Amino acid sequence: MSHTQQVPERVQHNRRYLMCRPEHFTVSYSINPWMDPEEPTDTSLAVRQWQKLYDTYIELGHEVELIDPQPGLPDMVYTANGGFLIDGVAYPPKFRYEERQGEEPWFTQWFRDSGYEVSGPEFTNEGEGDFLLAGDVILAGRGFRSTDDSHRELETIFGREVVTLTLTDPRFYHLDTALSVLDPVVAPGQEPTIAYLPGAFDEASRAELERRFPNAIHVSDADGAVFGLNSASDGKHVFISPRATGFEKQLRERGYTPVLIDLSELLLGGGGIKCCTLELRGKSA
């Protein structure tokens, strides 16, 4: 953005999130490049860091629902992988790895108990880890976890255009580690601002993102590698890792207010702020 352009005034939109306290968090297996069972984890530190994120959402006026953590399911804290919800309809996960498949009935039952219509899934998908709502379209990741069939299933269930994006770097195994939607609410037909790491995608996907989002923020590998893009946004505040210093500067230049939350302990499991935050969109959202 040039100095002659006016920085837009960003507006907060209160959000509703689902989170899960990491009472059973540990790294006892490895299903992504970040996980090392030999490296010790501190569950109490993970809980304290998570609590800071929870408290910050509440202080800023957002609503946070909680799903009970379950013994033996240390990754339930990463609720973003637990589903994808639009218009009061919930699409539950069907995890690729056996280690996480035990989470599926807990999330599905929570959606039902909370009054959501549950639809699917027939195909492997990892919820908002790979599916991000950007204005009128759903951006959908492939390459490591969610399958192409799940993208078609999404299109059928929600009746929205699904844009398939291919991830190529194993460090960024979910779409939400390499791309962030900064405007959760936009006027019909308006283009939301997104931020993404170009090097995480194949050439065709980069070209598609450039075509659809010419004003996107391109984030550096250094900021991507500290999970800077694994962020949540209410349209004004963007909750990011304090280590993503370049991204923080880019956000300020665009008129957003970065809110720095350190989830370093949960990064040992391959997750950050967005991974811990599932957006609950009701019929009016």
JOLINQUI-V791819 format. One record per pair of residues at least 6 apart in sequence whose ideal C-beta (glycine too) atoms are under 6 Angstrom apart, sorted by the first residue. I is the first residue (numbers start at 0). J is the second residue. Records with the same first field share a line. If there is no record, write none. Layout:
BEGIN
I->J / J
END
This chain:
BEGIN
0->252
6->254
7->254
9->234 / 235 / 254 / 255
10->234 / 235
11->233 / 234 / 235
12->183 / 184 / 233 / 234
13->60 / 61
14->61 / 233
15->62 / 279
16->63 / 276
17->64 / 78 / 277 / 279
18->53 / 63 / 65 / 78 / 275
19->66 / 68 / 75 / 76 / 78
20->68
21->45 / 46 / 49 / 76
22->68
23->68 / 70 / 73
24->42 / 45 / 73 / 76
25->40 / 73
26->34 / 36 / 40 / 267 / 268
27->36
28->98
30->96 / 98
31->172 / 269
32->169 / 170
33->269
34->268 / 269
40->267
41->264
44->264
45->264 / 265
48->262 / 264
51->260
52->260
53->63
56->63
66->109
68->75
69->105
72->101 / 102
74->99
75->102
76->275
77->270 / 274
78->277
79->127 / 128 / 273 / 274 / 276 / 277
80->92 / 125 / 126 / 128
81->92 / 106 / 126 / 277
82->89 / 91 / 92 / 106 / 126
83->90 / 126 / 127 / 130
84->279 / 280
85->157 / 280
86->282
87->115 / 281 / 282
88->116 / 118
89->110 / 115 / 117
90->118 / 119 / 156
91->106 / 107 / 120
92->103 / 125 / 126
93->120 / 123 / 124
94->100
95->123 / 144
110->117
111->117
118->156
119->152 / 156
122->146 / 148 / 149 / 152
123->146
124->145 / 149
125->144 / 145
127->277
128->173 / 175
129->140 / 144 / 145 / 173 / 174
130->137 / 139
131->138 / 180
133->180 / 191
134->185 / 191
136->160 / 162
137->153 / 159 / 161
138->162
139->150 / 161 / 163
140->164 / 166 / 174
141->147 / 163 / 165
142->165 / 166
143->166 / 172
150->161 / 163
153->161
154->161
164->200 / 204
165->201 / 204
166->199
167->201
168->199
171->177 / 199
175->229 / 273
176->229
177->196 / 199 / 228
178->195
179->194 / 228 / 230
180->191 / 193
181->192 / 232
182->191 / 192 / 234
183->234
185->191
193->212 / 215
194->216 / 218
196->218 / 223 / 228
197->205 / 217
198->220
216->249
218->228 / 246
219->245
222->243 / 245 / 246
225->240 / 242 / 243
226->240 / 266 / 271
227->239 / 240 / 243 / 246
229->271 / 272 / 273 / 274
230->237 / 238 / 239 / 272 / 273
231->238 / 272 / 273 / 276
235->256
236->256 / 258
237->250 / 255 / 257
238->258 / 260 / 272
239->257
241->259 / 261
247->257
250->257
260->272
262->271
END
